[in-house]
């Protein structure tokens, strides 16, 4: 991995130099826009909508559109005096139980690696934070934007998770929340039974991106000059259940059968490992 930022965790009077790495990567299949006839790449020009002339990057500024449609033009000088920290510090503001922070606030995750002579204070803070059961709430400036973030420990490494500001979280304003929807006790009990039947430890390795894999096969078939065979149609989506109780009961039975089938296969796997 390649570091994308260098700075320091500021914890009281302790400074821990660190390098920052992106902790995740998108695995989407990417495409270019091309000319259908010859596969040539499509290029776009930066053209002014007023005079129709192509504009070089050096003449491009940022513009903020007012409600009236007028544009306020901002230059580099306008951004110089803004209160954005340039100290490259991750300032620890407080420590908080992790369950007090709603996951909806989290935006992007980064790994932190100790830099230079920072290994000992890094490990010290890591161990103390891990034993406390808390997460550190911090403030950091990345990519010309100041963010709240949290510091937690994962696999012995600090994970910095940037957060959205409270006014960036939308309020769910849906009509059904005001309706008095009646749920019968037996329906609730059956739904709880279905949940209990389907409880399992989460293993992300059990899941995969079927769409991306199928798309990759289409591309490979094109490269090999093979005929691309369309995928078989899936089952028709069922509409809302008319008899909710009957649907829940059938779901519980199906989940029990699936769990039983999985349990029968498990001893065979263990036996093969032992052999």
C-alpha positions, 0 to 999 in steps of 0.5 A, spaced: 500 500 500 502 507 498 501 512 504 496 518 502 498 523 508 503 524 513 501 527 520 501 525 527 496 523 532 496 529 538 494 525 544 494 530 550 502 532 550 504 526 546 505 526 539 505 520 535 507 520 527 503 516 523 502 515 515 495 514 513 493 509 508 486 508 504 483 501 508 478 500 502 478 499 495 472 498 490 472 492 485 467 495 480 469 493 473 470 500 470 469 502 463 471 508 458 466 511 453 468 509 446 465 510 439 461 504 437 464 503 430 471 503 432 472 503 439 476 510 439 475 513 446 471 519 447 474 526 449 470 532 452 472 539 452 472 544 457 467 549 454 465 556 456 457 556 456 457 563 454 462 564 449 463 557 446 471 557 447 475 552 450 478 554 457 485 552 459 485 549 467 489 555 469 483 560 467 478 555 471 475 558 478 470 555 483 463 558 482 457 558 487 450 558 484 445 563 488 438 561 488 437 567 483 441 563 478 447 568 479 454 565 480 459 567 485 466 566 483 471 564 488 479 564 487 485 561 490 486 567 494 478 567 497 480 560 500 487 562 503 484 565 510 479 560 511 479 556 518 482 549 515 487 546 519 494 545 515 498 542 521 497 535 519 494 533 526 489 528 528 487 531 535 484 527 540 477 530 543 474 525 547 473 518 548 466 515 547 463 508 548 463 505 541 455 504 541 454 511 542 456 513 535 451 511 530 454 507 524 450 512 519 455 517 521 461 513 518 464 516 511 471 512 509 476 508 513 483 509 513 489 505 516 494 508 520 501 506 521 507 509 526 512 513 522 519 514 524 520 513 532 512 513 533 512 505 534 512 505 542 507 511 543 503 508 537 502 501 541 501 504 548 495 508 545 493 502 541 493 497 547 490 502 552 484 504 547 483 497 546 483 495 553 478 501 555 473 499 550 472 506 548 473 509 541 477 516 540 473 522 537 478 526 533 478 532 528 482 531 522 483 535 515 484 531 509 483 533 502 481 540 503 476 538 508 475 538 516 472 532 519 470 529 525 473 522 525 473 516 530 480 512 532 479 504 533 483 498 533 482 493 528 487 487 527 492 491 531 492 497 527 489 504 528 483 505 523 481 512 522 474 513 520 471 519 518 464 522 519 459 526 516 457 532 520 450 532 523 447 537 518 449 532 513 444 526 516 437 526 513 431 525 517 427 520 514 420 523 513 416 518 511 408 518 511 407 511 514 411 513 521 405 517 522 400 511 521 397 507 526 399 500 523 397 494 527 401 488 528 398 482 532 402 479 538 402 472 534 405 475 528 410 479 532 412 472 536 413 468 529 417 474 526 422 473 532 422 466 531 424 467 524 430 471 526 432 466 532 432 461 526 436 465 522 441 467 527 449 466 525 456 468 526 457 473 520 463 471 515 464 476 510 468 470 506 461 467 505 458 472 500 461 475 493 459 480 488 455 475 483 454 481 478 461 483 478 463 476 477 458 475 471 460 481 468 467 479 468 465 472 464 462 476 459 468 481 458 473 474 458 468 471 453 468 477 448 476 477 449 476 470 447 471 471 441 466 466 444 458 467 443 456 471 449 450 466 452 445 470 456 444 468 463 438 464 465 432 468 468 431 468 475 425 467 479 419 472 478 419 476 484 413 475 489 409 480 491 407 482 498 404 476 502 397 476 503 397 472 509 402 475 513 402 469 518 402 464 513 408 467 510 412 468 516 410 460 518 413 458 512 419 462 512 421 459 519 420 452 516 424 453 510 430 457 515 430 450 519 430 446 513 436 450 510 440 450 517 439 443 518 442 441 511 448 446 513 449 442 519 449 435 516 454 438 511 459 440 517 461 434 520 463 431 513 468 438 512 471 436 519 472 429 517 476 431 511 480 436 515 482 430 520 483 425 514 
